[in-house]
Amino acid sequence: NTYSREDAKLFVHHLHLKGNKTATVRRRINSLSAIFNYAYAELDLDRRNPFTKLLIRNEGNDVSKRGTFTNEQLKLGYEEAVASGSTVKLLMPILGETGCRLAEIVGMKMDDIDLVNDLIHIRPNSARRLKTKSSQRTLPLVGYAKLAIEKAFSQSNDAYLFPRYIKDGKCYATHASNALNKWLKRDFGLTAHCLRHTMRDRLRATGCPLALIDQIGGWSS
């Protein structure tokens, strides 16, 4: 092992130069620290981990609260999405009215949609996994989300609701995210992930129990 404390500090400096937030830098350091600890234990080496107890300048000072959509913005966006029938824009009402993660919808199979009972099943498949065990859930399909999914049927195939983002058996949710965020940032100054935070705030405002909010969003409690 030739890695030194100075190498670790240079790595932190490199991450700063790339524009990473301090929370991201801390996650990278923690991951590397865990790898080094494991290697030292497995190889029975008595060495100091160069990534332990590293200081990050101004850590936490760059945290910004994620924005949320107003009800007016949601309605405006939903109506534009349904009227346009755009594959990318149709994602907005589905995400906004289910609270799902983008990949959960982009990688959804046709078998996951139950229009008879107005439900969608969020479950893993061969194209994309789910983030956590608690992510597997069944959600009601109502309002603009149902309208958007019905509109998306015209662009679906026998297997997937959004086949344009499924290539070689893999779900490319990042492509959908980039395209959707380009529109949302331009018209609302917000991103697709803000829809998920908005749903959480809306549920909280109704007095919905926290355990149920976590269950609906697939959040780990």
Backbone bond lengths (Angstrom), bond angles and torsions (degrees), N, CA, C in turn:
res aa  C-N    CA-C-N  psi(-1)  N-CA   C-N-CA  omega(-1)  CA-C   N-CA-C  phi
1 N - - - 1.468 - - 1.530 109.67 -
2 T 1.308 117.53 119.43 1.464 121.47 -179.03 1.525 112.41 -110.36
3 Y 1.345 117.57 6.50 1.456 120.63 -178.64 1.528 110.30 -77.42
4 S 1.331 115.42 132.46 1.460 120.77 -177.59 1.525 110.48 -115.03
5 R 1.318 113.97 174.80 1.470 120.05 176.72 1.525 110.10 -61.68
6 E 1.318 116.04 -35.74 1.458 120.77 179.74 1.523 110.73 -65.47
7 D 1.335 117.44 -37.06 1.466 121.40 176.45 1.528 110.55 -62.29
8 A 1.315 115.76 -41.58 1.462 120.65 179.83 1.526 110.62 -63.30
9 K 1.338 116.27 -42.13 1.464 120.14 179.25 1.529 111.40 -66.37
10 L 1.328 115.74 -37.87 1.463 119.98 177.85 1.531 110.84 -65.69
11 F 1.325 116.22 -35.45 1.463 120.67 177.15 1.531 110.61 -63.45
12 V 1.325 116.16 -43.75 1.469 121.03 177.54 1.533 109.75 -61.10
13 H 1.324 116.35 -44.25 1.461 121.08 179.40 1.537 110.41 -61.50
14 H 1.325 116.37 -40.71 1.468 121.22 178.18 1.521 111.05 -61.43
15 L 1.333 117.31 -42.64 1.464 120.83 179.31 1.528 111.40 -64.63
16 H 1.335 115.66 -37.80 1.474 120.08 176.56 1.529 110.48 -62.40
17 L 1.324 116.24 -44.26 1.469 120.81 -178.71 1.527 111.31 -63.16
18 K 1.321 117.27 -30.89 1.461 121.31 179.58 1.525 111.54 -77.18
19 G 1.328 117.62 -5.87 1.460 120.74 176.68 1.517 114.77 91.79
20 N 1.327 117.83 13.09 1.465 120.71 179.07 1.526 111.69 -68.17
21 K 1.327 116.34 142.04 1.455 121.12 173.80 1.530 108.38 -69.40
22 T 1.327 115.84 157.44 1.466 119.22 -177.35 1.530 111.65 -63.34
23 A 1.321 117.62 -31.25 1.470 120.19 178.30 1.530 110.60 -65.89
24 T 1.335 116.12 -36.89 1.470 120.78 177.30 1.522 110.47 -67.40
25 V 1.332 115.52 -42.35 1.469 120.00 178.21 1.535 110.20 -59.79
26 R 1.330 115.96 -43.68 1.465 120.15 -179.85 1.526 110.95 -62.64
27 R 1.323 117.98 -39.58 1.469 120.81 178.87 1.525 111.08 -63.66
28 R 1.344 116.23 -42.04 1.466 120.50 179.38 1.537 110.31 -62.88
29 I 1.327 115.82 -43.36 1.469 120.59 -179.44 1.523 110.30 -63.84
30 N 1.323 116.64 -44.92 1.464 120.15 -179.29 1.530 111.43 -61.61
31 S 1.326 116.11 -38.07 1.464 120.04 179.14 1.529 110.50 -64.67
32 L 1.330 115.43 -46.58 1.464 119.75 179.72 1.533 111.37 -65.16
33 S 1.318 116.05 -38.85 1.458 120.27 179.60 1.531 110.54 -61.62
34 A 1.333 115.93 -41.35 1.462 120.36 179.23 1.532 111.07 -64.96
35 I 1.335 116.06 -39.24 1.471 120.41 178.52 1.525 110.80 -63.04
36 F 1.339 116.64 -44.79 1.462 120.57 -179.79 1.528 111.02 -65.04
37 N 1.353 116.94 -41.71 1.463 119.79 179.06 1.523 111.03 -61.33
38 Y 1.320 116.17 -41.27 1.463 120.94 179.68 1.535 110.40 -64.95
39 A 1.343 115.60 -44.75 1.468 119.84 -179.08 1.527 111.47 -63.21
40 Y 1.336 116.51 -43.94 1.465 119.81 -179.98 1.519 111.40 -62.45
41 A 1.348 116.31 -39.45 1.461 120.69 -179.55 1.535 110.65 -67.99
42 E 1.339 115.76 -44.40 1.464 120.05 -178.21 1.526 111.90 -67.42
43 L 1.334 116.64 -36.44 1.464 120.98 -178.07 1.524 113.11 -91.77
44 D 1.361 114.52 0.49 1.466 121.25 179.40 1.526 111.19 55.40
45 L 1.335 114.46 50.82 1.459 120.95 -179.85 1.531 109.67 -106.11
46 D 1.312 116.82 134.73 1.458 121.43 178.32 1.523 108.59 -100.86
47 R 1.338 114.72 82.81 1.463 119.86 -177.78 1.517 110.38 -134.52
48 R 1.299 114.68 157.54 1.460 120.06 178.92 1.519 109.33 -83.60
49 N 1.316 116.83 131.61 1.457 122.07 178.75 1.536 109.11 -71.87
50 P 1.340 118.59 117.56 1.472 120.30 -176.91 1.536 113.42 -67.23
51 F 1.344 117.28 -15.58 1.469 120.18 -177.79 1.528 113.04 -100.19
52 T 1.348 116.63 8.88 1.464 120.47 179.17 1.524 111.24 -84.44
53 K 1.324 115.59 136.45 1.470 123.08 174.62 1.534 112.99 55.07
54 L 1.308 116.28 41.16 1.468 120.63 175.62 1.531 109.89 -78.63
55 L 1.303 115.93 137.14 1.467 120.52 176.60 1.525 109.61 -89.03
56 I 1.324 116.09 139.65 1.465 122.03 176.72 1.523 107.22 -116.73
57 R 1.292 115.41 119.66 1.468 120.91 -176.77 1.534 110.90 -60.23
58 N 1.339 115.92 130.94 1.467 123.22 178.21 1.527 113.00 58.01
59 E 1.324 115.52 34.19 1.468 119.03 -178.70 1.531 111.31 -60.20
60 G 1.332 115.22 128.89 1.461 121.07 178.05 1.512 114.82 88.95
61 N 1.322 117.88 -15.23 1.466 120.07 -177.92 1.527 113.22 -75.30
62 D 1.347 116.56 -13.36 1.465 119.77 -178.22 1.531 111.96 -100.71
63 V 1.340 115.78 13.49 1.467 118.91 179.17 1.521 109.22 -73.44
64 S 1.317 115.68 131.45 1.469 120.01 177.34 1.517 108.79 -127.38
65 K 1.337 115.92 140.22 1.463 120.55 -179.61 1.524 109.69 -70.38
66 R 1.322 115.49 132.42 1.461 119.15 178.84 1.519 109.48 -67.11
67 G 1.336 115.52 140.25 1.449 119.98 -179.84 1.518 112.14 -74.71
68 T 1.306 115.59 162.42 1.455 121.22 176.21 1.524 109.28 -130.74
69 F 1.322 115.99 155.41 1.458 122.33 179.36 1.530 109.97 -83.74
70 T 1.315 115.90 144.00 1.462 119.96 171.00 1.528 108.09 -80.76
71 N 1.319 116.45 163.98 1.469 119.95 178.07 1.527 110.51 -60.83
72 E 1.325 116.39 -35.80 1.467 120.59 180.00 1.537 110.35 -66.02
73 Q 1.316 116.61 -41.95 1.463 120.80 178.55 1.526 111.25 -64.40
74 L 1.324 115.74 -40.88 1.459 119.71 178.67 1.520 110.96 -60.86
75 K 1.322 116.42 -49.24 1.462 120.74 -177.71 1.530 110.98 -62.56
76 L 1.325 115.63 -42.15 1.462 120.44 179.03 1.525 110.67 -61.97
77 G 1.324 116.25 -46.56 1.455 120.62 -179.78 1.509 112.75 -66.69
78 Y 1.326 116.50 -41.42 1.462 120.94 179.64 1.522 111.51 -61.30
79 E 1.311 115.69 -45.81 1.462 119.87 -177.42 1.525 111.21 -65.89
80 E 1.331 115.81 -39.32 1.467 119.04 177.60 1.528 110.67 -65.23
81 A 1.335 115.98 -41.02 1.458 120.79 -178.71 1.526 111.61 -63.04
82 V 1.325 116.60 -48.76 1.467 121.11 -178.18 1.521 111.05 -66.05
83 A 1.341 116.29 -39.53 1.468 120.13 -179.33 1.524 111.52 -68.11
84 S 1.344 116.63 -36.04 1.463 120.37 -176.74 1.524 112.10 -78.21
85 G 1.333 115.90 -33.52 1.464 119.58 -176.41 1.515 112.71 70.16
86 S 1.333 116.83 8.55 1.464 121.69 -179.89 1.525 110.31 -62.88
87 T 1.321 116.63 131.91 1.465 120.98 179.64 1.521 111.07 -53.47
88 V 1.311 116.32 -45.60 1.460 121.23 -177.98 1.523 111.03 -67.49
89 K 1.317 117.52 -48.18 1.462 120.57 -176.53 1.527 112.86 -68.09
90 L 1.320 116.76 -29.39 1.468 119.50 179.01 1.526 112.04 -63.37
91 L 1.325 116.27 -20.21 1.462 119.52 177.98 1.527 111.20 -66.09
92 M 1.331 117.74 -30.33 1.462 120.20 -174.97 1.526 113.23 -59.99
93 P 1.351 119.24 -55.08 1.467 117.96 -179.63 1.523 113.62 -65.55
94 I 1.319 117.25 -29.83 1.466 118.95 178.38 1.525 109.94 -67.75
95 L 1.332 116.16 -45.85 1.462 120.56 178.27 1.526 111.15 -66.68
96 G 1.328 115.40 -43.68 1.453 120.34 -175.30 1.511 114.19 -65.85
97 E 1.338 117.02 -32.57 1.462 120.12 -176.27 1.529 113.95 -102.38
98 T 1.334 117.06 3.17 1.466 120.28 174.33 1.525 111.58 -119.75
99 G 1.334 116.91 -23.78 1.458 120.21 -177.57 1.512 112.99 76.44
100 C 1.328 116.73 13.44 1.460 120.74 -176.83 1.524 112.36 -74.56
101 R 1.317 115.09 159.11 1.462 121.15 169.63 1.523 107.95 -74.26
102 L 1.322 116.51 152.72 1.460 120.94 -176.15 1.531 112.19 -57.10
103 A 1.321 117.17 -46.45 1.465 120.79 -177.76 1.527 111.84 -63.63
104 E 1.328 116.39 -30.39 1.462 119.76 179.50 1.520 111.64 -63.77
105 I 1.345 116.45 -33.65 1.461 120.85 179.63 1.527 111.27 -88.01
106 V 1.328 116.61 -44.53 1.468 120.58 -178.11 1.532 111.22 -61.39
107 G 1.327 116.83 -33.86 1.459 120.48 -179.44 1.519 114.11 -97.00
108 M 1.326 116.21 15.76 1.468 120.12 -177.11 1.529 112.01 -71.92
109 K 1.324 115.82 136.70 1.453 121.36 177.38 1.527 109.75 -90.51
110 M 1.306 116.64 155.86 1.459 120.76 -179.77 1.535 110.87 -61.92
111 D 1.328 116.05 -30.75 1.464 120.61 178.52 1.526 112.68 -67.03
112 D 1.335 116.48 -15.25 1.464 120.58 -179.37 1.528 112.29 -84.20
113 I 1.320 116.25 -5.47 1.468 120.79 -175.89 1.522 110.15 -107.00
114 D 1.331 116.83 124.51 1.474 123.16 -179.41 1.526 108.61 -121.39
115 L 1.340 115.89 91.49 1.467 120.15 -178.30 1.519 112.27 -76.50
116 V 1.319 117.41 -17.97 1.468 120.42 177.80 1.528 109.86 -66.14
117 N 1.334 115.26 -43.04 1.469 120.37 -179.45 1.526 113.09 -104.97
118 D 1.349 116.07 6.00 1.471 121.84 -179.81 1.533 111.69 54.41
119 L 1.340 114.82 57.30 1.461 121.32 -179.92 1.523 110.50 -135.45
120 I 1.313 115.76 154.33 1.466 120.91 167.86 1.525 107.48 -127.63
121 H 1.328 115.14 143.63 1.462 121.06 -179.56 1.525 108.76 -108.84
122 I 1.309 116.05 119.36 1.463 121.12 177.12 1.520 106.78 -93.60
123 R 1.324 116.09 107.83 1.460 120.94 -177.67 1.525 109.20 -148.21
124 P 1.322 117.11 155.62 1.469 120.18 -177.09 1.524 111.76 -69.98
125 N 1.317 115.86 154.42 1.465 121.15 174.66 1.530 108.78 -145.68
126 S 1.308 116.11 -177.02 1.469 120.21 -174.64 1.527 112.79 -68.52
127 A 1.333 117.98 -19.98 1.467 121.18 -177.45 1.526 112.66 -89.04
128 R 1.328 116.27 -30.70 1.463 118.83 179.11 1.525 111.38 -154.60
129 R 1.324 113.90 141.34 1.453 120.77 176.36 1.522 109.37 -88.24
130 L 1.309 116.90 174.52 1.453 121.64 174.07 1.525 109.26 -102.57
131 K 1.326 115.89 155.99 1.461 120.47 -172.98 1.526 112.39 -66.38
132 T 1.333 116.58 -43.55 1.463 121.36 -178.44 1.521 109.60 -138.96
133 K 1.330 116.39 168.84 1.459 120.43 176.91 1.522 111.68 -62.46
134 S 1.336 116.08 -35.51 1.466 120.39 -179.01 1.520 111.96 -74.28
135 S 1.342 117.13 -5.47 1.466 119.97 179.75 1.530 112.03 -72.93
136 Q 1.309 117.81 -22.10 1.467 120.07 179.91 1.526 108.68 -75.83
137 R 1.338 115.89 120.90 1.452 120.01 -173.66 1.523 110.68 -162.52
138 T 1.315 117.06 168.28 1.463 123.08 175.52 1.519 108.15 -118.93
139 L 1.337 116.83 132.60 1.459 121.72 -174.60 1.520 111.83 -125.99
140 P 1.342 116.64 150.25 1.471 119.65 175.54 1.526 110.83 -71.05
141 L 1.319 115.39 144.55 1.464 121.60 178.95 1.513 108.03 -114.55
142 V 1.328 116.45 105.52 1.464 120.55 -174.31 1.530 110.71 -136.24
143 G 1.322 114.89 168.30 1.456 122.29 171.12 1.512 115.45 52.94
144 Y 1.321 115.25 -134.06 1.462 121.28 -176.33 1.528 112.47 -64.24
145 A 1.344 117.38 -29.57 1.463 119.96 179.09 1.525 110.06 -64.46
146 K 1.322 116.49 -42.29 1.465 120.20 179.01 1.525 110.62 -66.79
147 L 1.325 116.49 -42.17 1.466 120.64 178.07 1.526 110.97 -59.83
148 A 1.324 116.23 -43.28 1.464 120.82 -178.00 1.524 111.25 -66.53
149 I 1.326 116.95 -40.77 1.462 119.77 179.70 1.527 110.37 -66.45
150 E 1.334 116.79 -39.75 1.466 119.92 177.75 1.524 110.86 -63.68
151 K 1.346 116.36 -37.59 1.467 120.93 176.46 1.531 110.62 -65.38
152 A 1.334 116.14 -37.48 1.463 121.02 -177.33 1.527 112.13 -69.45
153 F 1.323 116.71 -18.83 1.467 119.87 179.85 1.524 112.20 -57.39
154 S 1.335 116.64 -31.70 1.466 119.84 -177.40 1.531 111.72 -67.96
155 Q 1.357 116.41 -17.78 1.457 120.53 -178.86 1.533 111.83 -110.66
156 S 1.335 116.54 3.30 1.461 120.80 -177.05 1.527 110.79 -88.27
157 N 1.330 115.43 173.30 1.458 120.01 171.70 1.524 108.18 -124.09
158 D 1.298 118.06 -167.99 1.464 120.59 -176.69 1.523 112.82 -67.48
159 A 1.332 116.34 -21.47 1.465 119.49 -173.96 1.533 113.39 -103.18
160 Y 1.349 116.92 -48.79 1.463 120.46 -171.34 1.524 112.90 -123.55
161 L 1.338 114.39 148.30 1.465 120.21 178.52 1.527 110.67 -70.12
162 F 1.321 117.15 -38.11 1.466 121.70 179.79 1.525 109.93 -122.72
163 P 1.322 117.65 71.74 1.481 121.01 -175.16 1.515 114.21 -63.66
164 R 1.336 118.18 -19.12 1.469 119.03 -179.37 1.524 111.75 -65.81
165 Y 1.342 116.29 -19.54 1.460 120.16 179.39 1.529 112.36 -102.72
166 I 1.317 116.68 9.53 1.467 121.60 175.82 1.523 107.94 -112.20
167 K 1.315 116.53 113.69 1.467 121.11 -179.20 1.527 109.96 -132.47
168 D 1.305 114.91 130.86 1.465 121.12 -179.45 1.524 111.60 54.02
169 G 1.334 115.13 36.80 1.463 119.81 176.70 1.508 115.28 77.33
170 K 1.351 117.33 9.59 1.460 120.55 -179.88 1.530 110.63 -122.02
171 C 1.323 115.04 147.61 1.466 121.39 179.50 1.530 109.45 -90.42
172 Y 1.329 115.91 124.06 1.463 121.55 179.77 1.531 109.24 -105.23
173 A 1.331 114.83 71.68 1.456 120.78 -177.31 1.525 112.18 -66.08
174 T 1.342 117.01 -27.18 1.466 120.33 -179.51 1.526 110.86 -62.58
175 H 1.340 117.47 -36.94 1.463 120.73 178.11 1.527 110.66 -62.39
176 A 1.330 115.37 -42.86 1.463 119.84 178.38 1.524 110.83 -66.48
177 S 1.325 116.08 -39.92 1.461 121.10 -179.73 1.524 111.17 -61.42
178 N 1.326 116.68 -45.77 1.463 120.59 -179.34 1.524 111.53 -61.21
179 A 1.340 115.93 -43.11 1.464 120.35 -178.27 1.523 111.22 -69.31
180 L 1.327 117.30 -43.38 1.461 121.23 -179.34 1.524 111.06 -67.05
181 N 1.334 116.75 -43.08 1.466 119.99 -179.01 1.523 112.24 -65.42
182 K 1.318 116.97 -31.06 1.461 119.96 178.30 1.526 110.08 -59.37
183 W 1.342 116.72 -42.29 1.469 121.48 178.53 1.529 111.05 -72.09
184 L 1.333 117.15 -48.17 1.460 120.78 -175.90 1.527 112.28 -64.15
185 K 1.338 116.40 -38.13 1.464 119.50 178.71 1.525 110.76 -67.98
186 R 1.328 116.17 -39.44 1.460 120.48 -178.40 1.532 111.29 -67.04
187 D 1.324 117.44 -44.52 1.465 120.80 -174.09 1.521 114.68 -91.90
188 F 1.345 116.76 -26.87 1.471 118.57 -174.69 1.532 113.66 -127.51
189 G 1.335 117.34 -9.68 1.451 119.98 -178.30 1.520 112.66 70.15
190 L 1.339 116.71 22.11 1.458 121.97 -177.25 1.528 110.08 -132.84
191 T 1.332 116.22 176.04 1.463 120.52 -178.28 1.522 110.93 -122.19
192 A 1.324 115.49 173.61 1.458 121.03 179.82 1.523 111.46 -61.76
193 H 1.326 116.53 -36.58 1.466 119.31 -179.33 1.525 111.32 -65.47
194 C 1.321 116.61 -25.21 1.467 120.17 177.83 1.527 111.03 -64.59
195 L 1.333 117.09 -26.67 1.468 120.63 178.02 1.525 110.15 -63.66
196 R 1.298 115.93 -37.66 1.473 120.72 179.49 1.524 110.86 -67.74
197 H 1.326 116.67 -42.16 1.463 120.39 176.82 1.525 110.83 -66.28
198 T 1.330 116.10 -35.97 1.454 120.51 178.78 1.526 110.61 -63.36
199 M 1.339 116.69 -42.98 1.457 120.42 178.24 1.527 110.72 -60.65
200 R 1.312 116.67 -41.59 1.475 119.75 179.53 1.520 110.60 -62.27
201 D 1.333 117.04 -42.91 1.463 121.13 178.70 1.526 111.05 -65.21
202 R 1.330 116.56 -39.68 1.469 120.42 179.89 1.528 111.23 -65.15
203 L 1.319 116.14 -41.28 1.464 119.99 178.08 1.528 110.80 -65.27
204 R 1.335 115.46 -41.53 1.461 119.59 179.59 1.533 110.80 -63.11
205 A 1.336 116.04 -37.09 1.466 120.67 -178.48 1.530 112.54 -66.30
206 T 1.325 117.10 -24.25 1.473 120.06 179.05 1.522 112.24 -83.52
207 G 1.330 116.88 -5.64 1.450 120.38 -176.83 1.510 112.66 86.22
208 C 1.323 116.35 15.16 1.463 121.42 179.90 1.538 109.53 -62.40
209 P 1.336 118.05 131.83 1.467 120.69 179.39 1.526 111.52 -57.56
210 L 1.318 116.82 144.52 1.459 121.89 -176.68 1.527 111.74 -59.24
211 A 1.330 117.04 -39.18 1.467 120.49 -179.77 1.519 110.97 -62.00
212 L 1.324 116.81 -37.42 1.464 120.81 179.37 1.526 110.83 -73.22
213 I 1.340 116.97 -37.24 1.473 120.95 175.90 1.523 109.71 -58.91
214 D 1.332 115.72 -45.95 1.470 120.04 178.60 1.525 111.23 -61.31
215 Q 1.326 115.96 -38.69 1.467 120.32 -178.67 1.526 111.12 -67.91
216 I 1.328 117.25 -41.53 1.451 122.18 -179.15 1.530 110.36 -64.96
217 G 1.315 116.66 -43.73 1.458 120.49 -176.89 1.512 114.19 -86.25
218 G 1.326 116.71 -8.34 1.462 119.10 -177.65 1.510 111.62 71.60
219 W 1.343 115.49 28.43 1.457 119.92 177.95 1.523 109.43 -84.92
220 S 1.320 116.79 145.11 1.452 120.37 173.41 1.525 107.96 -72.22
221 S 1.306 116.21 130.71 1.474 119.32 -176.29 1.528 110.05 -75.54
